[in-house]
Amino acid sequence: LGCACDMFDQIAKECTAKGSNAEGWENKNKEHSCKPQCPDGSNYQTGPKPVPSCGNPDGGGKTQTACFCPEGQVLEDEKCVDVGECGCEYGGKLFEIGAKFDKPEECLSCRCKDDGEDCEEITCKTKCKDDEIEVDVEGECCPECLADWVEA
């Protein structure tokens, strides 16, 4: 946005702060050059803040004027993508559809599907020797074997 656009934006913010809703002023006149360039398929409009993305498909609870994708799509890497193409998000990472991932804190093993994730409890295969005992370890899903647990 140019210098004049920044000035108009500041004035609009001040007006809105004083009770006059000036949000979306950029959309009122189609002939001016203050409207930002949005990625293909998206429109500059008022919507949730932050903008809906794969990691947060509903966006936030506040509002803003920004580039938004049509219903059923989210903005990811400057492109509008169908929500079903996003994959699954866990621990700040995005997993592609078909990918397997573990949720160790919940003792779950999951597969990312187009309609969400399919998870099941992690199966433990702990098998201790005769002179070992099975011990639960804090923060781990499966017990471990402990040898030399008794000293005479």
Backbone bond lengths (Angstrom), bond angles and torsions (degrees), N, CA, C in turn:
res aa  C-N    CA-C-N  psi(-1)  N-CA   C-N-CA  omega(-1)  CA-C   N-CA-C  phi
1 L - - - 1.455 - - 1.519 108.99 -
2 G 1.311 114.99 141.81 1.453 119.60 -179.30 1.512 112.45 -78.25
3 C 1.341 114.92 -179.93 1.458 122.51 -178.11 1.528 111.57 -58.21
4 A 1.335 117.09 -46.68 1.464 120.87 -179.30 1.532 109.95 -63.75
5 C 1.315 117.35 -38.46 1.460 121.12 179.74 1.525 110.58 -63.33
6 D 1.340 116.65 -42.30 1.461 120.49 178.03 1.526 110.52 -61.50
7 M 1.330 116.53 -40.17 1.462 121.07 179.25 1.536 110.17 -64.80
8 F 1.339 117.42 -46.17 1.469 120.96 178.55 1.530 110.56 -62.12
9 D 1.308 116.54 -38.64 1.457 120.85 179.32 1.533 110.41 -63.23
10 Q 1.329 117.18 -42.93 1.466 121.69 178.88 1.525 110.51 -63.91
11 I 1.337 117.32 -42.96 1.465 121.47 178.59 1.530 109.93 -62.30
12 A 1.322 116.87 -42.81 1.470 121.07 179.12 1.523 110.96 -61.56
13 K 1.331 117.83 -41.35 1.462 121.70 178.42 1.520 110.74 -63.37
14 E 1.349 116.97 -41.97 1.458 120.78 178.87 1.523 111.06 -65.29
15 C 1.334 117.00 -41.21 1.466 120.77 178.20 1.528 110.65 -63.41
16 T 1.328 116.70 -43.01 1.459 120.95 179.96 1.529 110.04 -64.57
17 A 1.332 116.78 -40.36 1.468 120.87 178.80 1.530 111.56 -63.61
18 K 1.331 117.13 -26.90 1.473 121.11 -179.33 1.527 112.54 -95.49
19 G 1.345 116.57 9.91 1.458 119.45 173.21 1.512 116.52 105.77
20 S 1.326 119.02 -7.80 1.469 121.07 176.67 1.521 108.21 -99.06
21 N 1.323 116.50 119.87 1.459 119.80 -177.16 1.527 110.22 -74.66
22 A 1.331 115.66 106.28 1.466 121.06 179.37 1.529 111.05 -110.77
23 E 1.345 116.18 11.46 1.474 118.73 178.61 1.515 109.97 -63.03
24 G 1.316 115.88 143.62 1.456 120.81 178.43 1.519 113.56 79.31
25 W 1.330 117.56 15.72 1.468 120.24 -179.40 1.525 111.19 -57.76
26 E 1.340 116.26 -27.46 1.462 120.60 -178.04 1.530 111.37 -65.84
27 N 1.337 116.49 -24.77 1.465 120.93 -176.53 1.528 113.24 -88.62
28 K 1.311 117.50 -10.85 1.472 121.17 -173.44 1.530 112.74 -69.66
29 N 1.318 117.15 -35.55 1.464 121.28 -177.27 1.530 108.53 -122.24
30 K 1.301 116.75 110.47 1.469 121.93 -176.53 1.528 113.09 -69.60
31 E 1.342 117.67 -13.99 1.474 121.38 -174.36 1.526 113.60 -86.66
32 H 1.329 118.75 -15.59 1.467 118.71 -176.36 1.530 111.58 -83.73
33 S 1.324 115.56 168.62 1.467 120.17 -175.82 1.523 112.20 -105.31
34 C 1.333 117.89 16.00 1.460 120.39 -177.64 1.525 113.42 -85.25
35 K 1.291 116.60 -14.58 1.454 119.61 -179.13 1.531 109.21 -70.55
36 P 1.330 118.71 123.73 1.464 120.32 -178.66 1.529 112.40 -65.54
37 Q 1.319 115.99 155.58 1.459 121.50 175.26 1.528 107.85 -79.50
38 C 1.312 116.40 123.92 1.466 121.45 179.18 1.524 109.75 -102.81
39 P 1.328 116.59 155.31 1.475 120.00 175.68 1.528 110.68 -59.15
40 D 1.329 116.48 153.38 1.465 121.63 179.75 1.522 110.70 -50.33
41 G 1.322 115.23 134.50 1.457 121.15 176.59 1.507 114.62 87.79
42 S 1.336 117.70 -10.63 1.464 120.11 -179.85 1.523 110.08 -106.08
43 N 1.331 115.73 161.26 1.462 121.85 -179.15 1.515 110.44 -128.20
44 Y 1.322 115.43 148.35 1.454 121.40 176.86 1.522 107.22 -82.95
45 Q 1.333 116.51 114.55 1.456 121.41 -175.70 1.526 110.01 -158.29
46 T 1.312 116.55 179.04 1.456 121.49 177.04 1.524 108.91 -89.43
47 G 1.330 115.63 137.14 1.459 121.31 -179.51 1.516 110.33 -166.83
48 P 1.335 117.24 -167.47 1.463 120.57 -175.91 1.530 113.73 -69.31
49 K 1.334 113.92 152.11 1.468 121.18 175.65 1.511 106.98 -120.88
50 P 1.334 120.20 122.67 1.452 127.13 0.19 1.532 112.68 -72.53
51 V 1.332 115.28 165.08 1.456 122.44 178.49 1.532 108.49 -62.65
52 P 1.340 118.77 138.37 1.466 120.32 177.90 1.535 111.80 -55.35
53 S 1.329 114.94 137.50 1.466 121.98 179.98 1.525 107.86 -141.55
54 C 1.320 117.17 177.26 1.460 119.87 178.34 1.523 111.43 -59.91
55 G 1.309 116.98 -40.15 1.457 121.11 -179.51 1.520 113.33 -73.68
56 N 1.340 117.18 -19.42 1.465 122.25 -178.54 1.529 108.05 -147.83
57 P 1.356 117.92 74.84 1.460 121.59 -171.67 1.523 115.75 -62.69
58 D 1.328 117.47 -20.33 1.464 119.77 179.31 1.527 112.50 -93.78
59 G 1.319 117.33 -7.28 1.458 119.69 -176.78 1.519 109.59 74.29
60 G 1.330 115.01 -158.91 1.457 119.13 -177.27 1.512 113.02 -108.79
61 G 1.325 115.10 -174.46 1.458 121.53 -177.21 1.507 113.99 -90.54
62 K 1.315 118.02 -12.90 1.469 121.39 178.34 1.517 108.78 -93.89
63 T 1.335 116.42 172.82 1.470 119.50 178.44 1.515 110.52 -117.95
64 Q 1.325 114.23 157.73 1.465 121.79 178.09 1.527 108.06 -158.11
65 T 1.306 115.80 166.37 1.453 121.62 172.71 1.521 106.06 -106.33
66 A 1.333 115.88 119.99 1.465 120.72 -174.99 1.534 108.65 -160.98
67 C 1.322 116.18 -172.32 1.466 121.60 176.97 1.525 108.78 -84.23
68 F 1.355 115.96 126.59 1.458 121.89 -179.42 1.516 109.85 -128.34
69 C 1.327 115.03 145.86 1.466 121.39 177.07 1.525 109.30 -86.91
70 P 1.344 116.58 162.03 1.464 120.18 176.99 1.531 111.40 -62.62
71 E 1.330 115.91 163.62 1.465 122.68 178.10 1.525 110.27 -51.83
72 G 1.326 116.94 135.28 1.465 121.50 179.10 1.516 113.38 89.44
73 Q 1.345 116.55 -3.82 1.463 120.89 177.99 1.528 109.29 -124.79
74 V 1.326 115.32 158.53 1.461 122.12 177.36 1.521 109.31 -132.22
75 L 1.320 116.22 160.02 1.462 121.88 179.64 1.527 109.16 -90.43
76 E 1.319 116.58 116.72 1.457 121.98 -179.00 1.518 108.38 -137.03
77 D 1.337 116.50 122.67 1.466 121.81 -178.39 1.530 111.19 53.44
78 E 1.337 116.00 45.12 1.468 123.16 177.34 1.524 113.77 62.19
79 K 1.363 116.93 25.99 1.462 121.45 176.58 1.523 108.63 -136.70
80 C 1.332 116.34 149.88 1.461 121.02 172.73 1.522 108.10 -85.22
81 V 1.331 115.97 125.15 1.466 120.99 177.98 1.524 109.08 -128.08
82 D 1.337 116.46 149.12 1.457 120.67 175.74 1.521 108.81 -63.31
83 V 1.322 116.68 140.40 1.459 120.83 -179.44 1.529 110.41 -55.16
84 G 1.324 117.32 -35.87 1.464 121.69 -179.71 1.521 113.90 -65.69
85 E 1.341 117.60 -16.78 1.463 121.44 179.77 1.530 112.12 -91.53
86 C 1.315 116.44 -4.40 1.459 120.62 -174.60 1.521 113.80 -67.24
87 G 1.302 117.18 -40.17 1.448 119.58 -172.58 1.508 109.01 95.36
88 C 1.306 116.75 -151.05 1.462 122.11 -176.24 1.523 109.13 -127.59
89 E 1.318 114.87 144.34 1.458 120.03 178.96 1.517 108.28 -113.12
90 Y 1.340 115.81 133.37 1.462 120.75 174.57 1.518 108.69 -151.91
91 G 1.292 116.14 131.83 1.464 121.46 177.45 1.515 113.58 58.70
92 G 1.342 116.26 32.66 1.455 120.18 178.34 1.524 114.24 81.81
93 K 1.330 117.00 3.27 1.465 121.21 178.77 1.520 109.47 -113.76
94 L 1.335 115.61 145.94 1.461 121.40 178.01 1.522 108.78 -104.21
95 F 1.340 116.15 126.20 1.458 121.87 -179.21 1.515 109.27 -107.24
96 E 1.335 116.64 134.95 1.464 121.67 179.52 1.519 110.28 -70.91
97 I 1.323 116.04 156.67 1.455 121.41 177.19 1.528 108.25 -59.14
98 G 1.326 115.87 131.06 1.463 122.35 -177.82 1.518 112.96 98.30
99 A 1.319 117.53 -17.13 1.469 120.92 -177.64 1.527 110.74 -74.82
100 K 1.336 115.26 146.34 1.471 121.74 175.10 1.523 108.29 -99.52
101 F 1.322 115.76 144.31 1.463 120.52 175.49 1.523 108.58 -153.85
102 D 1.322 115.87 153.39 1.460 121.35 179.93 1.516 110.63 -104.88
103 K 1.314 114.40 149.60 1.460 123.01 171.91 1.529 105.99 -116.56
104 P 1.331 116.95 81.73 1.463 120.41 -172.07 1.532 114.04 -60.53
105 E 1.326 117.92 -32.60 1.462 120.17 -179.32 1.522 111.04 -65.77
106 E 1.328 116.55 -26.87 1.458 121.98 -178.71 1.529 111.83 -105.61
107 C 1.331 116.51 1.34 1.474 122.91 -178.23 1.524 111.36 55.83
108 L 1.340 116.12 44.48 1.459 121.92 -179.78 1.517 111.17 -121.65
109 S 1.327 115.13 145.45 1.458 122.63 172.09 1.529 105.53 -114.54
110 C 1.328 117.15 128.04 1.463 120.80 -171.75 1.519 112.39 -126.15
111 R 1.332 114.39 156.96 1.455 122.94 171.90 1.516 106.13 -125.94
112 C 1.331 115.75 133.29 1.461 121.56 -179.98 1.533 109.37 -79.88
113 K 1.338 116.35 127.55 1.461 122.28 178.43 1.523 108.60 -121.10
114 D 1.318 117.05 165.81 1.465 119.46 -177.50 1.533 112.72 -67.03
115 D 1.333 117.38 -18.21 1.460 119.92 178.68 1.531 111.74 -108.07
116 G 1.323 116.73 21.83 1.465 121.03 179.33 1.509 110.34 127.01
117 E 1.310 115.54 -146.55 1.458 120.00 -178.84 1.520 110.13 -122.46
118 D 1.316 115.88 148.78 1.449 122.89 177.84 1.523 106.14 -115.59
119 C 1.328 116.59 114.60 1.462 120.56 -174.60 1.524 111.07 -120.45
120 E 1.309 114.76 150.43 1.463 120.89 172.16 1.515 108.41 -141.10
121 E 1.321 114.97 159.02 1.451 120.37 -177.84 1.528 110.33 -64.04
122 I 1.326 116.17 139.67 1.462 121.06 178.19 1.525 108.69 -66.18
123 T 1.334 116.26 130.84 1.461 121.97 178.76 1.524 108.40 -89.86
124 C 1.318 114.89 123.30 1.467 119.52 179.83 1.522 110.00 -88.45
125 K 1.328 115.48 138.72 1.465 121.10 -179.22 1.527 110.46 -118.36
126 T 1.324 114.74 34.11 1.462 119.96 -178.98 1.526 109.22 -71.67
127 K 1.327 116.73 123.68 1.465 122.01 178.28 1.526 106.93 -135.32
128 C 1.308 115.34 107.67 1.460 119.86 -175.94 1.536 111.53 -88.14
129 K 1.330 114.77 152.81 1.467 121.23 175.23 1.533 108.59 -74.41
130 D 1.326 116.05 169.94 1.468 120.60 -177.44 1.522 113.04 -59.84
131 D 1.334 117.72 -33.86 1.465 120.27 -177.13 1.536 112.56 -94.86
132 E 1.339 117.09 16.55 1.464 122.03 179.47 1.524 109.48 -120.11
133 I 1.311 114.76 158.50 1.462 119.38 173.38 1.522 109.12 -121.24
134 E 1.326 115.25 155.16 1.459 122.19 178.67 1.533 107.90 -86.58
135 V 1.334 116.04 127.23 1.462 120.97 -176.79 1.521 109.58 -126.52
136 D 1.339 115.69 131.24 1.469 120.20 174.72 1.523 108.69 -76.70
137 V 1.325 115.54 132.74 1.459 121.41 -179.26 1.527 107.93 -110.54
138 E 1.317 115.81 127.73 1.467 120.33 -178.92 1.525 110.84 -59.41
139 G 1.333 116.24 131.11 1.457 121.75 178.92 1.523 113.97 86.28
140 E 1.332 117.63 -2.04 1.466 121.87 178.96 1.524 109.10 -112.64
141 C 1.329 116.70 146.04 1.463 121.34 179.22 1.521 112.50 -75.33
142 C 1.307 115.54 -40.05 1.458 120.45 -173.94 1.526 110.70 -108.09
143 P 1.336 115.98 146.17 1.468 118.96 177.61 1.533 110.67 -71.45
144 E 1.312 115.22 163.37 1.467 121.55 177.33 1.535 108.88 -118.37
145 C 1.292 115.06 162.48 1.456 120.91 177.80 1.521 109.33 -93.48
146 L 1.325 115.61 135.99 1.458 120.07 -178.68 1.517 107.88 -121.95
147 A 1.332 116.27 123.08 1.461 121.93 177.14 1.529 107.32 -102.52
148 D 1.330 115.55 165.89 1.471 120.88 179.36 1.521 111.16 53.03
149 W 1.318 115.32 43.27 1.466 118.78 -178.35 1.522 113.34 -84.95
150 V 1.330 116.12 -12.74 1.464 119.21 176.65 1.529 107.27 -127.95
151 E 1.325 115.22 126.25 1.459 119.13 175.20 1.515 107.53 -114.81
152 A 1.346 117.89 130.65 1.468 121.21 -177.36 1.499 111.27 -85.77
